[in-house]
């Protein structure tokens, strides 16, 4: 059980101008800090910002696989034996996940937990499984094995041992829900979940956009790029925080559900799009599918921008575009 913690602070920017202050309201949920940043001129929106933070708390109670009483845990326990009726918003999210799986050529897959467990990442005890163990886990993985009945709003699994995990989309989904609730109360704000998911409302101070730095995935002391967001969402993903090494080879926690092996070839991905949930899902998909998948997706889905650092590359590539985001690549 996490401890509820809410913080309100007034932080000056690195300037002596009296209007250059930010208000920060935060709360801990989903194993990270959710924070809403407001210009001091928006201080009338602090009460509303504090109220919408409870949405992250509510969604953790609904979506977390680490809570036995969550709705997702209920699905995982029962959906192989019988159809499980779920909340209408959760059902809509599951439908969105299946659509994203199809759009990313199955690189994004919310049924891949058996593979993560097989590799020891769910307990943060990485290990190399046998080929037989990988193949057994793959039999329980695949969005085509997840049955959603629109008429009855029910979920059913094809096999016992299957499970769903919304960890790769949940934080972004929470930001989308919070932003929707906050939009009528403030003109501009930046919502964040940890250091990986962001949602910008409005254009920030002086309409220049909200500035968000991308940390270099291989050197936490450096920034890879700076983004300026205006009414856009952003997510970033990499394996720098969860990995293990064996015989000189590094194995990251992001598993390709199509092969059963940790993804290789990309070290960091950032995605900008209209939805934080979609951005979350796409960072995982593009980390797995690489540059080719990102290019195909961006061509089919205008408004998607990708900043990708490939293995052995010194600078990232920019794929696609989003008119609400400016990207500055930082050179050494």
C-alpha positions as CSV (number, residue, x, y, z in Angstrom):
1,X,0.0,0.0,0.0
2,X,1.4,3.4,-1.0
3,X,1.4,6.3,1.3
4,X,-0.7,9.3,0.2
5,X,1.3,12.4,0.0
6,X,0.3,15.8,-1.4
7,X,2.6,18.7,-1.7
8,X,2.1,22.3,-2.7
9,X,5.1,24.5,-3.2
10,X,6.0,27.8,-4.8
11,X,9.2,27.6,-6.8
12,X,11.0,30.5,-8.5
13,X,12.5,30.2,-11.9
14,X,16.1,31.2,-12.4
15,X,15.2,34.9,-12.9
16,X,14.4,37.8,-10.7
17,X,11.1,38.7,-12.6
18,X,8.2,38.8,-10.1
19,X,5.9,36.9,-12.5
20,X,8.3,34.0,-13.1
21,X,7.1,31.6,-10.4
22,X,5.5,28.2,-10.6
23,X,3.0,26.5,-8.4
24,X,3.5,22.7,-7.9
25,X,0.9,20.4,-6.6
26,X,1.8,16.7,-6.3
27,X,0.7,13.4,-4.9
28,X,2.3,9.9,-4.9
29,X,0.4,7.2,-6.8
30,X,1.2,4.3,-9.2
31,X,4.7,4.1,-7.6
32,X,5.6,7.6,-8.8
33,X,4.9,11.3,-8.2
34,X,2.1,12.9,-10.1
35,X,2.6,16.6,-10.3
36,X,0.7,19.5,-11.8
37,X,2.7,22.7,-12.5
38,X,0.9,26.0,-12.9
39,X,2.2,29.6,-13.5
40,X,1.7,31.7,-10.5
41,X,-1.0,33.6,-12.4
42,X,-3.1,30.4,-12.3
43,X,-3.1,30.2,-8.5
44,X,-6.9,30.2,-8.6
45,X,-6.6,26.8,-10.2
46,X,-4.7,25.2,-7.3
47,X,-7.8,23.8,-5.6
48,X,-8.9,22.2,-8.9
49,X,-5.4,20.8,-9.5
50,X,-5.3,19.3,-6.1
51,X,-8.7,17.7,-6.6
52,X,-7.9,16.1,-9.9
53,X,-4.8,14.4,-8.4
54,X,-7.2,12.0,-6.7
55,X,-7.9,10.5,-10.2
56,X,-4.4,8.9,-10.2
57,X,-5.2,7.5,-6.8
58,X,-8.5,6.1,-8.0
59,X,-7.0,4.6,-11.1
60,X,-4.3,2.9,-9.1
61,X,-7.0,1.2,-7.1
62,X,-8.6,0.1,-10.3
63,X,-5.7,-0.8,-12.6
64,X,-2.8,-2.0,-10.4
65,X,-1.8,-5.7,-10.6
66,X,-0.1,-5.3,-7.3
67,X,-3.5,-4.8,-5.5
68,X,-5.5,-7.9,-5.0
69,X,-8.7,-5.9,-4.8
70,X,-8.2,-4.0,-8.1
71,X,-10.5,-4.5,-11.0
72,X,-7.6,-5.7,-13.2
73,X,-6.6,-8.3,-10.6
74,X,-10.2,-9.5,-10.5
75,X,-10.1,-10.0,-14.3
76,X,-6.8,-11.8,-14.1
77,X,-8.2,-14.2,-11.4
78,X,-11.4,-15.0,-13.2
79,X,-11.4,-14.3,-16.9
80,X,-10.1,-17.7,-17.9
81,X,-13.0,-19.5,-16.2
82,X,-15.8,-17.0,-17.0
83,X,-16.6,-13.8,-18.7
84,X,-16.0,-10.8,-16.4
85,X,-18.1,-7.6,-16.6
86,X,-16.0,-4.5,-16.2
87,X,-16.4,-0.8,-15.7
88,X,-17.3,1.0,-19.0
89,X,-14.2,3.3,-18.9
90,X,-11.9,0.4,-18.3
91,X,-13.6,-1.5,-21.1
92,X,-13.0,1.4,-23.4
93,X,-9.3,1.4,-22.4
94,X,-9.0,-2.3,-23.1
95,X,-10.5,-1.7,-26.6
96,X,-8.0,1.1,-27.1
97,X,-5.2,-1.2,-26.1
98,X,-6.2,-3.8,-28.7
99,X,-6.4,-1.1,-31.4
100,X,-2.9,0.0,-30.4
101,X,-1.6,-3.5,-30.6
102,X,-3.0,-3.9,-34.1
103,X,-1.6,-0.4,-35.2
104,X,1.9,-1.3,-33.8
105,X,2.0,-4.8,-35.4
106,X,1.6,-6.4,-32.0
107,X,4.7,-4.7,-30.5
108,X,2.4,-3.2,-27.9
109,X,0.7,-6.0,-26.0
110,X,-0.9,-5.8,-22.5
111,X,-0.9,-9.6,-22.2
112,X,2.9,-10.0,-22.1
113,X,3.3,-10.3,-18.3
114,X,4.1,-14.1,-18.5
115,X,7.2,-13.2,-20.6
116,X,8.3,-10.5,-18.1
117,X,7.8,-13.0,-15.3
118,X,9.8,-15.6,-17.2
119,X,12.7,-13.2,-17.4
120,X,12.5,-12.3,-13.8
121,X,11.6,-8.6,-14.3
122,X,8.4,-8.6,-12.3
123,X,10.4,-9.3,-9.2
124,X,13.4,-7.3,-10.4
125,X,15.5,-10.4,-10.4
126,X,16.6,-10.7,-14.0
127,X,17.6,-14.1,-15.3
128,X,17.9,-15.8,-18.7
129,X,15.1,-18.5,-19.0
130,X,15.3,-21.6,-21.0
131,X,13.9,-21.8,-24.5
132,X,11.2,-24.0,-23.2
133,X,10.2,-21.5,-20.6
134,X,10.1,-18.7,-23.1
135,X,7.9,-20.8,-25.5
136,X,5.5,-21.7,-22.6
137,X,5.2,-18.0,-21.7
138,X,4.6,-17.1,-25.4
139,X,1.6,-19.5,-25.5
140,X,-0.1,-17.2,-22.9
141,X,0.8,-14.0,-24.7
142,X,-1.0,-12.3,-27.5
143,X,-3.8,-9.8,-27.9
144,X,-5.7,-12.2,-30.1
145,X,-6.2,-14.4,-26.9
146,X,-8.0,-11.5,-25.1
147,X,-11.8,-11.6,-25.9
148,X,-13.8,-8.4,-25.4
149,X,-17.6,-8.6,-25.9
150,X,-18.9,-5.1,-26.7
151,X,-22.5,-6.0,-26.2
152,X,-22.1,-7.4,-22.7
153,X,-19.0,-5.3,-21.8
154,X,-17.1,-8.5,-20.6
155,X,-13.6,-9.8,-20.8
156,X,-12.6,-13.4,-21.3
157,X,-9.2,-15.1,-21.6
158,X,-8.6,-18.0,-24.0
159,X,-6.2,-19.8,-21.6
160,X,-5.7,-20.2,-17.9
161,X,-2.5,-18.4,-16.8
162,X,-3.1,-15.4,-19.0
163,X,-3.1,-12.0,-17.5
164,X,-3.3,-8.3,-18.5
165,X,-1.1,-5.6,-17.2
166,X,-1.7,-1.9,-18.0
167,X,1.6,-0.6,-16.7
168,X,2.8,0.4,-20.1
169,X,-0.2,2.7,-20.6
170,X,-1.7,3.4,-17.1
171,X,0.3,6.5,-16.2
172,X,-0.4,8.2,-19.5
173,X,-4.1,7.2,-19.2
174,X,-4.2,8.8,-15.8
175,X,-2.7,12.0,-17.1
176,X,-5.3,12.1,-19.9
177,X,-8.1,11.7,-17.4
178,X,-6.7,14.4,-15.1
179,X,-6.1,16.8,-18.0
180,X,-9.7,16.4,-19.1
181,X,-11.0,17.3,-15.7
182,X,-8.6,20.2,-15.2
183,X,-9.1,21.8,-18.6
184,X,-12.1,23.9,-17.7
185,X,-10.4,25.4,-14.6
186,X,-7.0,26.6,-15.9
187,X,-5.7,28.0,-19.2
188,X,-2.3,26.4,-19.0
189,X,-0.6,23.7,-16.9
190,X,1.9,20.9,-17.1
191,X,0.9,17.5,-15.8
192,X,3.5,14.8,-15.2
193,X,3.8,11.2,-13.9
194,X,7.3,10.6,-12.7
195,X,9.9,11.6,-15.3
196,X,8.5,9.6,-18.2
197,X,5.0,10.9,-19.0
198,X,3.8,14.5,-19.5
199,X,0.7,16.3,-20.7
200,X,0.8,20.0,-21.5
201,X,-2.4,22.1,-21.3
202,X,-2.2,25.4,-23.1
203,X,1.0,27.1,-24.3
204,X,2.9,27.7,-21.0
205,X,4.4,31.0,-20.0
206,X,4.3,33.7,-22.7
207,X,2.9,31.1,-25.1
208,X,6.4,29.7,-25.7
209,X,5.4,26.1,-24.8
210,X,6.2,24.0,-21.8
211,X,9.9,23.0,-21.8
212,X,10.6,19.3,-21.0
213,X,14.1,17.8,-21.2
214,X,14.8,14.3,-22.3
215,X,17.4,12.6,-20.2
216,X,20.1,10.7,-22.1
217,X,19.3,7.0,-21.6
218,X,23.0,6.0,-21.2
219,X,24.2,9.0,-19.2
220,X,21.8,10.4,-16.5
221,X,24.0,13.5,-16.1
222,X,23.2,14.6,-19.7
223,X,20.2,15.7,-21.6
224,X,19.6,14.3,-25.1
225,X,17.1,16.9,-26.3
226,X,14.7,19.6,-25.2
227,X,11.0,19.6,-26.2
228,X,8.6,22.6,-26.1
229,X,5.0,21.3,-25.8
230,X,1.8,23.2,-26.5
231,X,-1.4,21.3,-25.9
232,X,0.4,18.0,-26.5
233,X,1.4,14.9,-24.6
234,X,4.8,13.2,-24.4
235,X,6.2,9.9,-23.0
236,X,9.7,8.5,-23.0
237,X,11.0,5.0,-22.5
238,X,14.3,3.1,-22.1
239,X,15.9,0.3,-20.3
240,X,18.4,2.3,-18.3
241,X,16.7,1.6,-15.0
242,X,15.7,-2.0,-15.3
243,X,18.2,-4.4,-16.9
244,X,20.7,-7.1,-16.0
245,X,24.0,-8.2,-17.6
246,X,25.1,-11.8,-18.3
247,X,28.3,-12.8,-20.1
248,X,28.9,-9.2,-21.1
249,X,25.5,-8.8,-22.7
250,X,22.9,-6.4,-21.4
251,X,19.2,-7.5,-21.2
252,X,16.6,-4.8,-20.8
253,X,13.1,-5.2,-19.2
254,X,11.2,-4.3,-22.3
255,X,10.3,-7.7,-23.9
256,X,9.3,-8.2,-27.5
257,X,6.0,-10.1,-27.2
258,X,6.4,-11.5,-30.7
259,X,9.7,-13.2,-30.0
260,X,9.8,-13.6,-26.2
261,X,13.2,-11.9,-25.9
262,X,14.3,-8.5,-24.6
263,X,14.1,-5.8,-27.3
264,X,17.5,-4.8,-28.8
265,X,18.6,-2.1,-31.2
266,X,17.1,1.0,-29.5
267,X,18.3,2.6,-26.2
268,X,15.7,5.4,-25.8
269,X,12.4,6.5,-27.4
270,X,10.3,9.6,-26.9
271,X,6.9,10.1,-28.5
272,X,4.8,13.2,-28.8
273,X,1.1,13.0,-29.7
274,X,-2.3,14.3,-28.6
275,X,-2.8,11.6,-25.9
276,X,-0.5,10.7,-23.0
277,X,-1.9,7.2,-23.0
278,X,-1.1,6.7,-26.7
279,X,2.3,8.2,-26.2
280,X,3.0,5.8,-23.4
281,X,2.0,2.8,-25.4
282,X,4.0,3.9,-28.5
283,X,7.2,4.4,-26.6
284,X,7.1,0.7,-25.7
285,X,6.1,-0.3,-29.2
286,X,8.8,1.7,-30.9
287,X,11.5,0.6,-28.5
288,X,10.6,-2.9,-29.6
289,X,9.9,-2.4,-33.3
290,X,12.6,0.2,-33.9
291,X,12.9,2.9,-36.5
292,X,11.1,0.9,-39.2
293,X,8.0,0.5,-37.2
294,X,8.0,4.1,-36.0
295,X,8.3,5.3,-39.6
296,X,5.4,3.2,-40.8
297,X,3.2,4.3,-37.9
298,X,4.0,8.0,-38.3
299,X,3.2,7.8,-42.0
300,X,-0.2,6.3,-41.2
301,X,-0.9,8.5,-38.1
302,X,-0.1,12.2,-38.8
303,X,0.6,14.2,-35.7
304,X,3.0,11.7,-34.2
305,X,6.6,12.8,-33.5
306,X,9.3,10.4,-32.4
307,X,12.8,11.1,-31.0
308,X,14.7,7.8,-31.1
309,X,18.3,7.0,-30.1
310,X,19.4,3.8,-31.7
311,X,22.2,1.5,-30.3
312,X,25.7,2.7,-31.3
313,X,24.3,6.1,-32.5
314,X,25.7,9.3,-31.1
315,X,22.6,11.4,-31.9
316,X,18.9,10.6,-32.1
317,X,16.8,10.6,-35.2
318,X,13.5,12.5,-35.5
319,X,10.6,10.7,-37.1
320,X,7.3,12.3,-38.0
321,X,6.1,15.7,-36.8
322,X,3.7,17.4,-34.5
323,X,2.8,21.0,-35.0
324,X,2.4,21.5,-31.2
325,X,6.0,20.5,-30.4
326,X,9.4,21.9,-31.1
327,X,12.5,19.7,-30.7
328,X,16.1,20.8,-30.0
329,X,18.7,18.1,-30.2
330,X,21.6,18.8,-27.8
331,X,25.0,18.2,-29.1
332,X,28.0,17.4,-27.0
